[in-house]
Amino acid sequence: MKSLLALAAAMPIAICASAAFAGNDSYTYSGTYQIKLTNDVFPNNTGYHGHGPNTTHCVQLADDGSIGWPHSGAALLDGQNYGQFSVIDGVIIIYIDTIGSGQEPADLTFTAKASNGVIAAKGAYDEIQGGYSYDAADAAFGAKGSC
């Protein structure tokens, strides 16, 4: 009986703490972010060793929760390629729809750790075509508003 009373007494504290944590979500990932891709590798006739040029891109995020996660929404890469993003368990994944080298559907994916509206500077990039990794690179995220 004492255990039940202790549990009942603790429940309002846990509920209040949970509500306070959920209510303290005033940050957003909306904005523009520069992404620099380096150490680019892709398959060639000797294996997964080709090296492409370093490139810089701009991604625009609209954090409105529309993709089913509290921090999720539309993404736009370089003003022309559309996609979506979600922040799930401290990781942001941005996936952009595009056309692959053989005219098949492909996705450009960018990932990094994310917390409190800030995307970590160090992340990763991968282009997926036909279910396979076609192009991968290190992705360096700039601060919000960097492009």
C-alpha positions, -999 to +999 in steps of 0.1 A: +000+000+000+028+024+008+043+017-027+010+027-043+008+059-022+044+068-031+036+061-068+004+082-067+023+111-050+051+110-076+028+109-107+017+146-106+054+156-104+063+134-134+033+147-154+042+184-146+079+178-155+069+162-187+045+190-196+071+216-187+096+199-210+071+197-239+061+233-234+097+245-235+099+238-273+101+274-286+130+269-310+128+262-347+150+248-375+133+271-400+159+291-420+187+287-445+219+267-440+250+265-461+263+229-466+298+223-478+305+188-492+341+175-491+359+142-494+334+132-521+336+095-532+316+076-558+319+043-576+340+040-607+355+011-627+379+003-599+354+003-571+342+030-547+372+053-552+363+081-575+366+116-561+344+144-571+349+181-565+341+198-533+308+217-536+287+242-516+249+242-514+221+260-496+192+243-480+161+261-468+140+245-441+104+253-430+099+238-396+061+234-392+057+198-380+039+188-412+059+155-417+047+139-385+074+149-361+074+180-339+103+194-359+098+185-395+086+201-427+096+211-463+131+215-475+144+232-506+180+226-519+196+253-540+163+269-548+152+241-571+150+206-556+122+199-531+122+175-502+114+171-465+133+170-432+127+156-398+145+158-365+142+124-347+159+116-314+185+143-318+193+137-355+182+157-385+177+140-418+171+161-449+160+141-480+157+158-513+140+142-543+160+143-576+167+124-608+196+100-608+222+095-635+201+069-653+170+091-651+156+070-622+143+086-590+170+093-565+174+110-531+201+133-517+203+128-480+220+151-454+223+141-418+238+156-386+231+158-349+206+185-340+194+200-308+174+231-297+171+245-332+209+241-339+223+217-365+258+204-356+286+216-379+298+180-388+274+158-408+272+134-437+258+133-472+247+104-494+231+102-528+209+071-531+199+057-565+181+025-571+185+015-535+223+019-535+247+045-522+260+063-553+279+093-539+289+101-503+308+130-487+314+148-454+288+176-450+297+207-430+266+226-420+269+264-416+249+283-389+213+292-395+211+321-420+245+313-436+232+314-471 
